[in-house]
Amino acid sequence: GRCAVIGAPDWTPNARHALPASSPVEFRHFKIEEEAAAWEWLAARPTGEEATAAPERK
C-alpha cells in the first residue's frame, strides 16, 4: 500500500523505521501545494464536503 503525507512536518523517515523492512507500505511526502499530486500518486480521491477533485484513476 501507499501512504501520502501532506504538509509539515515530514515524518515519513520515522514511519519507515517503525515498520519492518519487509513492510509493503510505501511512504511519500508532499508539500501542501502538492496535494493534487499526492492524490494522483495514491490513485485515490478525497472524501468529504471540503475535498477537492482528484484525477480519475486510470
N, C-alpha and C positions, 0 to 999 in steps of 0.2 A: 504494500500500500504506500500511499504518499501522504505527507503532512506538510502543508504550506504554512509558514509563519510570516505574518504581515506586520510590518512596523517594528519599532524598537521595544525592548532590546532583542537582539538576535540570540536566542537561547538554543538554537539548533545544535551547536557543538556539544553542549551539556546533555541534550536529549540523546544524541548519538552514543555518548559514553554511558548513559543509563540503561541502554538496551544491549543485549548480546550482539556480538559482531555478526552473527548469522541472522539477525532480525531482518525481515523483509520490508521494514518501513524505511522509506526514503524521505529525508527532510530537506527542505529548501527554504531559504529566507528571501523575502521580497520587501522592498521599500514600500511605504504606504501608497505612494503614487503608482506602484506596480501591481495593484490589486487585481486588475483585469488579467494580467499575465499569470498571476497565481492561480486564478480560476481556470484559465486555459491549460496550465500545466497539470492541474488536478483533473482536467476533463470533467468538470462539475459546474454546477450553477448554485449561486447563493439562494437561501430561502429567507422568507420574512418580508414584511412590508417595505423596509428601508433598503432592501438589497438592490443592487444594480444588475442589469442584464449581463449575462456571460455568453461567450460564443457557444454555438451549438456544438455538441460532441460529434466528431467525425468518425 
